Amino acid sequence: MKEPRNWELKDVRAVFSDIDGTLLDSEERLTSENLNMIQEIVHRGILMVFASGRSTRSIRKLFSGLDERNFNAIAFNGSEVTLRGEVISRTTLDSATASQIVRVVSEINIHIHAYVDGELVFSELTPAAERYALHTGLEPVIVGDLAGYLQENPPIKLVVLSESDNLSALKEKLTGQFSGVSFTRSGGIYLDITRSNVDKGRGLIEICKREGIAPENTVAFGDSDNDIEMLKAAGLSVAMSNASQEVRRIATVITDSNDENGFSKIMTKLLQNLTPLL
């Protein structure tokens, strides 16, 4: 665990945390330690924000025990932001661009799907699609011609699912071919595709402005490259020991892995040094 001197914050007003690979363990379970810590954060009057590539609906299912006034989320890597139960911003991809991307990826037989109005949309229900739907807890919508469907239905996000080596080459190819679009690696096997003007860091800033919170009084946790901008924006950035090399490099603190309750361990230390807000 990397702990530089004097990293503790004395005034934490908001905690932003990634979900998969951070709050959830490798079996996609929320441990009692991390759940209890989330409840303690909320009890203390500190804003708890879940930041994920997942949809808002998927995040709600995971944390259904929280009432609406305490549900805050940066979903789809920042494309949809919810504050105290209300969606405060939503950004979609251009329909024509999204359709073209789907055609390019589909032509090389790599899996791609979309989120439209919060729905999980596939061209067909393949084994990969079934596994992904189970992972999100959402019922899939099957449309046949996904590229054609997106011409009339702008997506919030596209997701490519493939082996790591394939994604690196595909990301480079798509980045050179399409402008105004962000291609971000997530969780090793995912390539998330959103508008270029959204990310988790901008979501953090947007929520802080709405709540009158200084970004330096925030803590952010993450493990994947789609967490980098959020970690950079926060006052204290925490990488899990299972994080990507770049995430570990830019973080202020490296905590234990998602299988060792690294989130709750760091928050326990922080909360011991805080003046109670309630």
Secondary structure as GFF3:
##gff-version 3
##sequence-region A 1 278
A	DSSP	beta_strand	14	17	.	.	.	ID=ss1
A	DSSP	alpha_helix	32	43	.	.	.	ID=ss2
A	DSSP	beta_strand	47	51	.	.	.	ID=ss3
A	DSSP	alpha_helix	56	62	.	.	.	ID=ss4
A	DSSP	three_ten_helix	68	70	.	.	.	ID=ss5
A	DSSP	beta_strand	73	75	.	.	.	ID=ss6
A	DSSP	three_ten_helix	76	78	.	.	.	ID=ss7
A	DSSP	beta_strand	80	83	.	.	.	ID=ss8
A	DSSP	beta_strand	86	90	.	.	.	ID=ss9
A	DSSP	alpha_helix	95	107	.	.	.	ID=ss10
A	DSSP	beta_strand	111	116	.	.	.	ID=ss11
A	DSSP	beta_strand	119	122	.	.	.	ID=ss12
A	DSSP	alpha_helix	127	136	.	.	.	ID=ss13
A	DSSP	beta_strand	140	142	.	.	.	ID=ss14
A	DSSP	alpha_helix	146	152	.	.	.	ID=ss15
A	DSSP	beta_strand	157	161	.	.	.	ID=ss16
A	DSSP	alpha_helix	164	177	.	.	.	ID=ss17
A	DSSP	beta_strand	181	186	.	.	.	ID=ss18
A	DSSP	beta_strand	190	195	.	.	.	ID=ss19
A	DSSP	alpha_helix	200	211	.	.	.	ID=ss20
A	DSSP	three_ten_helix	215	217	.	.	.	ID=ss21
A	DSSP	beta_strand	218	222	.	.	.	ID=ss22
A	DSSP	three_ten_helix	225	227	.	.	.	ID=ss23
A	DSSP	alpha_helix	228	233	.	.	.	ID=ss24
A	DSSP	beta_strand	236	240	.	.	.	ID=ss25
A	DSSP	alpha_helix	245	250	.	.	.	ID=ss26
A	DSSP	beta_strand	253	255	.	.	.	ID=ss27
A	DSSP	three_ten_helix	258	260	.	.	.	ID=ss28
A	DSSP	alpha_helix	262	272	.	.	.	ID=ss29
###
